[in-house]
Every structure is written in structure tokens, then in C-alpha cells.
Amino acid sequence: MFYYPTTLDRFFSDFTESNTTWSPACEVEEADNQYLLSLETAGVPKDRLKLEVVDHQLVVSGERETNQKSKREDGWYSERKYGKFQRSFTLPEGVDGAKIAAHYENGILKVAIPKAPAAKPLTIQIAEESQNKIA
């Protein structure tokens, strides 16, 4: 049996990280008219998030800063990760990158990537002899 990667598999095939200390978990859903990415970005203020389309890739980056006030002299322990992150997703063919939209709520960054309308056959009407002559 052969395995053929799906469009969702290809979203993650070119996953890259650079200069990061952590990376938000991501889910990808496919609907008839769009792909929806949901990234766990709790603790990252909206103004510290950045989305760009570069060379047919969606690049999501941001930074979660440490809360230095939490450190105490008698001890401090944290399993949370802080610092910068960057994730890149190769956009599948047939998406409309200019219409990508993002929404941030309750620590989840949702990115809607609309699919471009499928090219439909164009029927060309043939004019009568008396109409619109071509020179």
C-alpha cells in the first residue's frame, strides 16, 4: 500500500524553526473553502505576533517574555518556555495569500487561509455577422 501525502501533511513537511527557544503547537483543518491554522500562543500579546507571506510560505513569529517578578529568593521553578519563536508553513497551491486573515482570542491564534476559486471554463459567445465585427 502506498502513502500519498495530503495537503495537510504538506503544511508540516517544510516546518522550520530558527533562533527559537520554543514553538507553539499547531492544528490544521481543511474545509471546502479554506484551511484553518490554530496555534497555541498563550502568554504572547497580540502586538508581539507577526504574520507574513514570503516566497509562498506563511511565516508566524512572536515572543513570549518572562515575568521576572515571579522569581523569588527562596526558590523558583517554571516549566513554561519563553523567548522568540518562528514557524513557517509552505502554502499549498490554489490558495489566495492576499486574503489570509488572522484572529487572536484566549491564547489561540487562528489563521484562515482561503482557497482560490477554482478556474471555471469560460464560454465565449460567437456573435452574428451584423454584431461586433473583428477587423
Secondary structure, 3 states (H helix, E strand, C coil): CCCCCCHHHHHHHCCECCCCCCCCCEEEEECCCEEEEEEECCCCCHHHEEEEEECCEEEEEEEECCCHHHCCCCCCCCCCCCEEEEEEEECCCCECHHHCEEEEECCEEEEEEEECCCCCCCCCCCCCCCCCCCC
